[in-house]
């Protein structure tokens, strides 16, 4: 069947006829009203699609002229309200039940590291009520000090302990390794240069021994370096009088028991001999009180001079008698990486 003939002046299907000025003005007014209505729409969340009458959205929503207009997306706004208590981070714990990293440091240890007194003497200061923390008298040694606390001893403000430091000291013979000697003998610490502050020794050298003595301002570091678990060798040059039995010296490598006391392995060897005098090198890891002298005496040798030349990686070197030299922070970190 033939299509009906198109009348003259009728535009083809899908095209628009000429727009009259009156129609154009009317269309512009309608567009302005729609834009104003859109601007007045509140920013609300789209309705739940599960509720009756909710508008469909997403890829399965109907398309075309009859489809409902999709709601605007929700505008994200920044909230200035305070967080709820559940959202706030917990306050740092304090006191003896707090984690070690948060509760601080015991007052006696803190005072010892600050160079005020030994731990034992610090506890005496506490018992006498001579210590204040944040202007409150402290008498219990279980009190903890944290960064920012103000500590006073006898009314004087105490500066917080600094970094751990270590010195090499060439101890002469004739000095006692103690801060106070009840017999009134000269002490190592009284002979140190002024301005070093309070230091403690790493181990000891007895009255007639000489050589390398390590000093530190940190009691915790001193105890750590003294522990045999470090595996550090203490090396000595020993002048002895008597007949040296080299086989007996070699036998010390398996340890020895003297008067019921068991000593660990000792490295010992004869360096030189002239008549009844000889020089022996001795290396051990425990370093008990007068251990070298007792072992040599057990072998029939009398010690006439004892010089410590090394303590672990630290050497006496060319340090002159009575002089002191600080170990640099770089070397200290290299030898004690986790300090």
C-alpha positions, 0 to 999 in steps of 0.5 A: 500500500502506498504511503500517503502523500506528504502535504506541502509545508509539512516537515519530515518525521523526526524533524522540527518545524520552524519555531515561532517567536511566541513558542520560543519565548514560552519554551524559555520560560518553562526551562527557567522554571525547571532550573529554579525548581532543581536548585530548590531541591534539598540534598537528601539521600536517595530513597530506599529502593526496597520501600514501596514507591521508591524510584528505581536507579542503577543500570536496571532503571527504566530509560526514556521519556516516561522514566522518573527523574533520578535523585541527586547524589548525596553531598559529602560534608565535613563534620566538626563535631567532637568524636564520641568517647569510643572513637577517642584514643585511650589515655596513656597509662601510668604507674607501676602497671603501665607498659614499661615504655609509658610508665617512665623510669624508676626514680632511683635509677633516674637519679643514678643516671643523672649522676646524683648518687648510686641507686642505693644512696638514692634510695636513702635520699628518698627515705629521708624525704629529700627528693621531690617530683613535681614539687611533691615529696617522694619516699617510695623507690617504685615512683616513676619519672617521665619526660617533663617531670621536675625532679629536685634533690635537697631543693636543687633542680636535677637535670634529666640524664643525658645520653650514655657515655663511656671513657677509657681510663688508665688506672695507676696502681695504688688507687681503690676502685670505689667512691668512698673508702672506709680506710681513707685510701685514695680512690679512682674517682677522686683522681679523675679530672674535674667536670666529668660528673658522676661516673661508675666503673665497668668492673673493678681493678684492685689496689695493686692492679693497673691498666684499662678501666672503663667508666660510664655515666650510665649504671645500666650500661655498666652492668650490661658490659660486666655480664659474662654473657657478652662473651667479651675477653678481658686481657691482661699482661702479668709479670710473675715470679717463679718457674713457669710451667707452660703445660699448666698454663695451657691446661687452664683452657678447660677451667680450674677449681680452686678451694671449691670455686670453679673458674671458667676457661682461661687462655694463658701463654708465656710471652717471655722469661728472664731468670725467675721472672716472666711475662704471661698473657692471660685472657678470661671472660668472667673476671671474678674478684682477684681471679688472675692472682689466685690462679697464678698463685695456684700454679706456684707463681707470684704476681708482681705486676698486673696490667689490663690491656683490653676489655672486649673491643676496647684497648688500653693502647697508648693511653698514658697512666692516669689519663682518661679519654672518651669513646666517641659516640660513633665507636660506641654505637658500632660496638654496642649497636642496640644501645 
